[in-house]
Structure formats: structure tokens, C-alpha cells
């Protein structure tokens, strides 16, 4: 198998980070893998304007209010989303993606597109695995 040199570059970059920077790097990468992060960010990016919490909630199918609140707070803390509160009755809060959030999505999009283009290969791999698993269980 061909060696992937970009991983060597990434490892060298990570090795040059302080312990705190390395920890934060791992936290951000883990956040990207969170169930709701990319979906929330993409909803905000596609809107092209700030959205109220309820609009985001409507567009991220299946997310609970609690999970959306947690996700938005984490994204805000990391500088990927902004939150603006309006002193109105009732209070109004709007969220918008930041330039660094857009930049992150631009880096994730090629991976997302590749997965979508390769979905048939993943489906086939699962069929092969499940068939072999069923055969193994039958032989027990």
C-alpha cells in the first residue's frame, strides 16, 4: 500500500504544537465528528444570513433543543458561529456562521462529496460484511 505523506506532514505539525494547542486541536477535530456540528454549520452557511434558533431547529431534522443549544454554544466558543441577542420582548437570538466557520466547511466539503460519490462502495462493503457475519454466526 502506498504511504500517505500528508499524514507525515500533519503529524509533524501536531508535534510542533504546545500541549494546550494539541489538546485544542484534538477537541476541534472531535467536534467536527459530532453528530450535529457540520449539519448546523451548513444550515447557517446556506442561509447566508443570521438565523433564529427556531429556524435552525426546523432545518436540522431530529436534533433536540438541548442538543442544538449545546452544539451552538460549542461552535460559538470555538469562534465558528456568532450569537447576537436582541433586547426585545420576547427576547430574540440570532446565529450566524463566521468566516473561520465557512473556511472550515470549505475544507470539509471535499471529504463530504467524496463520501457521497463513494456511497455505493460503502453499501457494497456492508453487504459483504453482513453476509460474512451471517455465515459466521450460522456456523456457530
C-alpha positions in Angstrom: 0.0 0.0 0.0 1.3 3.5 -0.9 2.4 5.6 2.0 0.4 8.8 2.6 2.9 11.6 3.1 0.3 14.2 4.0 -0.2 12.4 7.3 3.5 12.7 8.0 3.2 16.5 7.5 0.2 16.6 9.8 2.0 14.6 12.5 5.0 16.9 12.2 2.7 19.9 12.6 1.0 18.4 15.6 4.3 17.6 17.2 5.3 21.2 16.9 2.3 22.3 19.0 2.3 23.0 22.7 0.4 20.6 24.9 -2.5 23.1 25.1 -2.6 23.6 21.4 -2.5 19.9 20.7 -5.4 19.4 23.1 -7.4 22.1 21.4 -6.6 20.7 18.0 -8.0 17.3 19.1 -11.1 18.9 20.6 -11.9 20.7 17.4 -11.4 17.6 15.2 -13.6 15.7 17.7 -16.2 18.4 17.5 -16.3 18.1 13.7 -17.1 14.4 14.1 -20.0 15.3 16.4 -23.5 14.3 15.2 -24.8 17.8 14.7 -21.9 20.1 14.2 -21.5 20.0 10.4 -25.2 20.0 9.8 -25.7 23.1 12.0 -22.8 24.9 10.3 -24.0 24.0 6.8 -27.5 25.3 7.6 -26.1 28.6 8.8 -23.8 28.8 5.8 -26.5 28.0 3.3 -28.8 30.7 4.8 -26.3 33.4 4.1 -27.8 35.5 6.9 -28.3 35.1 10.6 -31.0 32.7 11.7 -33.1 32.5 14.8 -32.7 29.4 17.0 -36.2 28.1 15.9 -35.2 28.3 12.2 -32.1 26.3 12.8 -34.1 23.8 14.8 -36.6 23.4 12.0 -33.8 22.7 9.4 -31.7 20.2 11.5 -34.1 17.3 11.4 -34.0 15.2 14.5 -32.0 17.5 16.8 -33.4 18.2 20.2 -33.5 21.8 21.6 -31.0 20.6 24.2 -28.6 19.2 21.7 -28.9 22.2 19.4 -28.2 24.6 22.3 -25.1 22.6 23.3 -23.9 22.4 19.7 -24.4 26.2 19.1 -22.6 27.1 22.4 -19.6 24.9 21.5 -19.5 26.4 18.0 -19.7 29.9 19.4 -16.9 29.2 21.9 -14.7 27.9 19.1 -15.3 31.0 17.0 -17.2 29.1 14.3 -20.6 30.7 15.0 -21.7 34.1 16.4 -24.7 34.7 18.7 -26.4 38.0 18.8 -29.1 38.7 21.4 -31.7 41.4 20.9 -33.2 43.1 23.9 -36.8 42.7 22.8 -39.9 41.2 24.3 -39.8 38.3 23.8 -36.0 38.1 23.5 -34.6 37.3 20.1 -31.3 35.5 19.4 -29.7 35.0 16.0 -26.9 32.8 15.0 -24.5 33.2 12.0 -21.5 31.3 10.7 -18.2 33.2 11.0 -15.5 33.4 8.3 -13.5 30.7 10.0 -16.6 28.5 10.1 -17.1 29.0 6.4 -13.4 28.2 5.8 -13.7 25.0 7.8 -16.7 23.9 5.8 -14.7 24.6 2.6 -12.1 22.1 3.8 -14.7 19.5 4.9 -16.8 19.7 1.6 -14.3 17.7 -0.5 -14.5 14.8 2.1 -18.3 15.0 2.2 -18.6 15.0 -1.6 -16.2 12.0 -1.8 -18.2 10.1 0.7 -21.4 10.9 -1.2 -19.8 9.8 -4.5 -18.5 6.6 -2.9 -21.7 5.6 -1.1 -22.2 2.6 -3.3 -18.8 1.3 -2.3 -19.7 1.6 1.3 -23.0 -0.1 0.7 -21.3 -3.0 -1.0 -18.7 -3.3 1.8 -21.6 -3.6 4.3 -23.4 -6.2 2.3 -20.2 -8.3 2.1 -19.5 -7.8 5.8 -23.1 -8.6 6.9 -23.2 -11.7 4.6 -19.9 -13.0 6.0 -21.1 -12.2 9.5 -24.3 -14.1 9.0 -22.3 -17.1 7.7 -20.0 -17.0 10.7 -23.0 -16.9 13.1 -24.7 -19.8 11.3 -21.6 -21.9 11.7 -21.5 -21.5 15.4 
